[in-house]
Amino acid sequence: MGKKHLSLIIVPHTKTSHRTLSFSKRTVKAAAGLGIGLAVLLTGITVDYVRIRLSHKSYSFLLAENTKQKEELSVYESKVGQLEQKLISFREYAGKLNVFAGIKSPEMLTNPGVGGGDPSVESESGQDLSFTAGQPQSIPKIQALARTADDLEKNFDTLLTRFEQLQGQFATRPSIAPVIGYRSSGFGWRLDPFNPGRRVFHYGLDIATIHGNPVVATADGSVIRVSYDGTFGNNIIINHGNGITTLYGHLSKTLVQSGDKVKRGDTIGLVGRTGRALGDHVHYEVRLNGNPVNPNSYILEEF
């Protein structure tokens, strides 16, 4: 029995003779299978290509969204960081207000550093902040800010009550700088300007400014001493009541006398460099019951 086959007759449009191509059924089946396989392969490749294109498009969209969210998060963290700095400033100011009011309530947020200090012990203290400056990185940081804001609100409520009680005493509490200038030396341990290498405790605040500038009383009170000595030169001490006194040293000239009544802002002397001084400045002290305390805690306005 002969092999089964298929014939393909090709008839050209020209007058040339036709051609006949014969294929066995096995060959036709093989060719058909190969064609189907190629078609399936091409379809798979096309589907994969379309899927990759769609995935790439989706990835590009997600990448753009991620970049946008990162930018928004950066702006958000920056704003929270600014809020954090403002809360720190508010808390420091609240500490000054507590000192000004003469209270240490349970809601007081910071230790204002009030104290005379022991000259024989070289120690320096700073505020213990519950959080540090910088951008928040986690939910606990945001929660800490919220707690600090709540503490501030409680403290201000306490202060408001206290201020209402002390309204008549505000005029006699030091609250301004005695002169406009810059802080050349603060309250606390420092190198002795006359003996380099030796550390001494500075019981006041040095404010450097131009010779002859007016020095003012920082609160209402009575002048209890106008004198000269080798340390402070021409100096004035004012009693403000409630155990608070202020001292103004190194003046070039004094303009008040013992027993004079003064008001906050009254000129009491002129800037100089008398006594133990290397340049024109005012040495300013605040004393509570005879003990020097940090004058910065009583200065409510920046200068």
C-alpha positions in Angstrom: 0.0 0.0 0.0 1.5 3.4 -1.0 2.1 6.2 1.4 -0.6 8.7 1.7 0.3 12.1 0.5 -1.0 15.5 -0.4 -0.3 17.3 -3.7 -0.1 21.1 -4.1 -0.5 22.3 -7.8 0.9 25.7 -8.5 -0.5 27.3 -11.7 1.3 30.5 -12.7 -0.3 33.3 -14.6 2.2 33.0 -17.4 2.1 30.3 -20.1 4.7 28.2 -18.4 3.7 24.8 -17.3 2.3 24.3 -13.8 4.2 22.8 -10.9 3.1 20.1 -8.5 4.5 19.7 -5.0 3.7 16.5 -3.1 3.9 16.2 0.7 3.3 13.2 2.8 0.7 13.4 5.5 3.3 13.0 8.1 5.2 16.0 6.8 1.9 18.1 6.7 1.2 17.1 10.3 4.7 18.0 11.4 4.4 21.4 9.7 1.0 22.0 11.2 2.3 21.1 14.7 5.3 23.4 14.2 3.0 26.2 13.1 0.8 25.7 16.1 3.8 25.6 18.4 5.2 28.8 16.9 1.8 30.5 17.2 1.6 29.5 20.9 5.1 30.7 21.5 4.5 34.0 19.8 1.3 34.4 21.8 3.2 33.8 25.0 5.9 36.2 24.1 3.3 38.8 23.2 1.4 38.3 26.5 4.7 38.6 28.4 5.7 41.7 26.6 2.3 43.3 27.3 2.5 42.3 31.0 6.1 43.7 31.3 5.0 47.0 29.7 2.0 47.2 32.1 4.3 46.3 35.1 6.8 48.9 34.0 4.1 51.5 33.7 2.7 50.5 37.2 6.3 50.6 38.6 6.9 54.1 37.2 3.6 55.2 38.7 4.5 53.7 42.1 8.0 55.2 42.0 6.6 58.6 41.3 4.0 58.2 44.1 6.8 57.1 46.5 9.0 60.1 45.5 6.0 62.4 46.1 5.3 60.8 49.5 8.9 61.1 50.5 8.8 64.8 49.7 5.6 65.3 51.6 7.0 63.4 54.6 10.2 65.6 54.5 8.0 68.7 54.6 5.9 67.2 57.4 9.0 66.3 59.4 10.5 69.8 58.8 7.3 71.4 60.2 7.2 69.1 63.2 10.9 70.0 63.8 10.0 73.7 63.8 7.2 73.0 66.2 9.7 71.1 68.4 12.0 74.1 68.5 9.1 76.4 69.4 8.1 74.1 72.2 11.7 74.2 73.5 11.7 78.0 73.4 8.3 78.1 75.1 9.5 75.8 77.8 12.7 77.8 78.5 10.5 81.0 78.7 8.2 79.2 81.0 11.1 78.4 83.2 11.9 82.1 83.4 8.3 83.0 84.2 8.4 80.5 87.0 11.5 82.1 88.5 9.9 85.6 88.0 6.8 84.4 89.8 8.9 82.8 92.6 7.3 79.4 92.3 8.3 75.8 91.6 5.0 74.1 90.9 4.6 70.4 90.1 3.9 71.4 86.5 7.2 73.4 86.2 9.0 72.0 83.2 12.6 72.8 83.6 15.1 73.6 86.3 16.1 77.2 85.7 19.4 76.7 87.4 18.8 79.0 90.4 21.6 78.8 93.0 24.7 80.5 94.3 27.1 77.7 93.8 30.1 76.6 95.8 33.4 78.2 94.7 35.3 75.3 96.0 33.5 72.8 93.7 34.0 73.0 90.0 30.6 71.9 88.6 28.5 73.0 85.7 24.9 72.2 85.3 22.6 72.4 82.3 18.9 71.9 81.6 17.7 68.3 81.2 15.6 68.4 78.1 13.2 65.5 77.5 13.8 65.8 73.8 16.6 67.2 71.6 16.5 69.4 68.6 16.1 67.9 65.1 13.5 66.3 62.9 11.3 63.6 64.5 11.8 60.1 63.1 9.0 58.1 64.8 5.6 58.2 66.4 7.1 58.3 69.9 8.7 61.6 69.1 5.4 63.1 68.1 3.8 61.7 71.3 6.6 63.4 73.3 5.8 66.7 71.7 2.2 66.3 72.6 3.0 65.5 76.2 5.3 68.6 76.4 2.5 70.8 75.0 0.1 69.4 77.6 2.7 70.1 80.3 3.2 73.7 79.0 -0.6 74.2 79.2 -0.7 73.0 82.8 2.2 75.2 83.7 0.8 78.3 82.1 -2.5 77.7 84.0 -0.5 77.6 87.3 1.5 80.7 86.3 -1.7 82.6 85.5 -3.1 81.9 88.9 0.2 82.9 90.6 0.4 86.1 88.5 -3.1 87.1 89.6 -2.0 86.7 93.2 1.2 88.7 92.7 -0.1 91.4 90.4 0.9 94.1 92.8 4.4 92.9 93.2 5.4 92.7 89.5 7.0 96.2 89.5 9.5 95.1 92.2 10.7 92.0 90.4 13.7 92.4 88.1 12.7 91.6 84.5 14.8 93.7 82.1 18.5 94.0 81.3 20.3 96.9 83.0 21.9 98.1 79.7 21.8 97.3 76.0 24.8 95.3 74.9 26.1 91.8 74.5 26.8 89.1 77.1 30.5 89.0 77.5 30.5 86.6 80.4 27.7 84.6 82.0 26.8 83.3 85.4 28.8 80.2 86.4 32.3 78.8 86.2 34.8 80.6 83.9 38.5 81.2 83.3 39.8 84.1 85.4 40.4 86.9 83.0 43.2 88.1 85.2 44.8 84.7 85.9 44.6 82.5 82.7 44.4 78.8 83.6 42.6 79.4 86.8 38.8 78.8 87.0 36.6 81.0 89.2 32.9 81.2 89.8 31.3 84.3 88.3 28.3 85.4 90.4 26.8 87.8 87.9 26.3 88.7 84.3 28.8 90.9 82.4 27.2 93.0 79.6 29.7 94.8 77.4 28.7 98.1 75.8 29.9 101.6 74.9 31.5 103.7 77.6 29.0 106.2 79.1 25.8 104.4 78.0 23.0 104.7 80.6 22.5 101.9 83.2 18.9 101.5 84.4 17.3 99.9 87.4 15.7 96.6 86.4 12.8 96.9 88.8 11.2 99.4 91.3 13.1 99.6 94.6 15.2 101.6 97.1 18.9 102.3 96.7 20.6 100.9 99.8 24.3 101.4 98.8 26.3 103.6 96.5 30.0 103.0 96.9 33.4 102.2 95.4 35.6 99.2 96.0 38.5 97.5 94.3 36.4 94.8 92.7 33.3 96.4 91.4 34.6 100.0 91.2 31.7 102.4 91.4 28.7 100.2 92.2 25.1 100.5 93.3 22.9 98.0 95.2 19.1 98.3 95.0 16.6 96.6 97.4 13.4 95.4 95.6 11.8 93.8 98.6 10.8 90.1 99.1 14.5 89.3 99.6 15.6 90.4 96.1 18.5 92.9 95.6 20.4 93.8 92.4 24.0 95.0 92.0 25.4 97.2 89.2 29.2 97.4 89.0 32.1 99.0 87.2 30.2 102.2 86.5 32.0 105.3 85.3 29.5 107.5 87.2 26.7 107.0 89.7 23.6 109.1 89.4 21.7 108.1 92.6 22.3 108.2 96.3 21.5 105.8 99.2 17.8 106.1 100.1 16.6 107.2 96.7 13.5 105.5 95.3 13.8 104.3 91.7 11.4 102.9 89.1 12.1 100.2 86.6 13.9 101.8 83.6 15.2 104.8 85.6 18.9 105.7 84.8 21.0 105.1 87.9 24.5 105.4 86.4 26.8 105.3 83.3 28.8 102.4 81.9 32.5 102.3 82.7 35.4 100.1 83.6 36.2 101.1 87.2 37.5 98.5 89.7 38.7 95.2 88.4 37.7 95.4 84.8 39.4 94.9 81.5 37.0 96.8 79.4 33.8 98.9 79.5 30.9 96.8 80.8 28.3 96.4 83.5 28.6 93.6 86.1 25.0 92.8 87.0 23.9 90.5 89.9 20.6 89.4 91.2 20.6 88.2 94.8 17.8 86.2 96.6 18.0 86.4 100.3 21.7 87.4 100.0 22.6 84.5 97.6 23.6 85.3 94.0 21.3 83.6 91.4 21.4 83.5 87.6 20.4 86.9 86.3 19.4 85.4 82.9 16.5 83.7 84.7 15.0 87.2 85.5 15.6 88.8 82.1 12.3 88.3 80.2 13.3 90.4 77.1 16.2 89.5 74.8 18.8 92.2 74.3 
